[in-house]
Amino acid sequence: MKAPVMIRKNAYFYRTSYGARVGGIILSVLISCRLNQTNIWNYLVSVLKKSAGVKRNPGAFLPWNYQGEEVAAREQSRAA
């Protein structure tokens, strides 16, 4: 229950309602990463690096579907 309260509380300090909406979306993604035990920093860096791939297949980059780059590299080396 803490996460929704934190998002609502932080939304009071944005300048515009659009900024509050964007901030809420970002915080929701971060909390989803935490709940799915995804490294938040690595997730955000990967999404930014692979922005073209995110646009083509956004479902693969959702926090609950995302596999870290280190996991994907291990799986590729096993397949080769």
Rosetta blueprint (number, residue, H / E / L):
1 M L
2 K H
3 A H
4 P H
5 V H
6 M H
7 I H
8 R H
9 K H
10 N H
11 A H
12 Y L
13 F L
14 Y L
15 R L
16 T L
17 S H
18 Y H
19 G H
20 A H
21 R H
22 V H
23 G H
24 G H
25 I H
26 I H
27 L H
28 S H
29 V H
30 L H
31 I H
32 S H
33 C H
34 R H
35 L H
36 N L
37 Q L
38 T L
39 N L
40 I H
41 W H
42 N H
43 Y H
44 L H
45 V H
46 S H
47 V H
48 L H
49 K H
50 K L
51 S H
52 A H
53 G H
54 V H
55 K H
56 R H
57 N L
58 P H
59 G H
60 A H
61 F H
62 L L
63 P L
64 W L
65 N L
66 Y L
67 Q L
68 G L
69 E H
70 E H
71 V H
72 A H
73 A H
74 R H
75 E H
76 Q H
77 S H
78 R H
79 A H
80 A L
